[in-house]
Amino acid sequence: MIGLRQDHPLPALLKAAGLSRSTFYYQAKVLEAGDRYAGLKTRIRAIYERHKGRYGYRRITAALCHAGEVINHKTVQRLMQALGLKSLVRPKKYRSYRGQIAAAPNLLNRQFEANGANQKWVTDVTEFNVGGNKLYLSPVMDLYNGEIVAYEMLERPVFALVGRMLKKALARLSDQDSPLLHSDQGWQGGFNRSSQHRVGQPILGSH
C-alpha cells in the first residue's frame, strides 16, 4: 500500500483495503522497526477494529484460527497488551442448567498442566453481547500448548453448541488419544457443573 500512495490518495487505498488510518500508520511504523510480529499485530488490530473493540484475546484467537492462523492465545493476549487493545465489553459467562446427571469425579484435581498434546482439554460456554444480540461461544483448549482445538458459536445456548464443537475436536484425535475434558460450568442437558469426562466415554447423548 505504501508503494501505491504515489498514484492513489490514501483515503481511497484505506477504504479498498478495509483498514483504518491508525492501522496503516502503525503498520508503516513497525515495518521500519523490523518487528517480526508486525503482520500478526496488524491482523489483530484489524479484527479488533472491525468488531469495534468488542473482541477480547480469546475471540480474536478464535477468529485468527478460523482464518487458518496457527497461534497461541497467550501470544495474542501479549500482543494485544503491547498494542493497548482491550475488550470494551466485559463477557458474561453462561450459567448452564445443572441437570440430573451426577457430578463426575475430580480426575483433573486442578493439575492444569500437560506433558503432551491431547492429554488434557478444558472448555466452557461464554456469553457475549454484540450489538445488542447475544452470542454463545464454546471453545475447547489443549492445556499442553494453549491451542484452540475447536470451537462453535451460536445465538442460543443449546446442547448442539457443545455437540458440534466436540465433534470438530474429536475429528482431530487419533485412535490412541483419549484426553480428559474438564468444564467448570457444565452443559445444559448433558454435563453437570464442574464436570470431567474422558473423551473416549460416550459423553454425547441423544438430544
Secondary structure as UniProt FT lines:
FT   HELIX           3..6
FT   HELIX           10..17
FT   HELIX           21..33
FT   TURN            36..37
FT   HELIX           38..50
FT   TURN            51..53
FT   HELIX           57..66
FT   TURN            67..68
FT   HELIX           73..83
FT   STRAND          92..93
FT   TURN            109..110
FT   TURN            117..118
FT   STRAND          120..123
FT   STRAND          126..130
FT   TURN            131..132
FT   STRAND          133..142
FT   TURN            143..145
FT   STRAND          148..154
FT   HELIX           159..170
FT   TURN            171..172
FT   TURN            175..176
FT   STRAND          180..183
FT   TURN            188..189
FT   TURN            193..194
FT   STRAND          195..198
FT   TURN            199..200
//
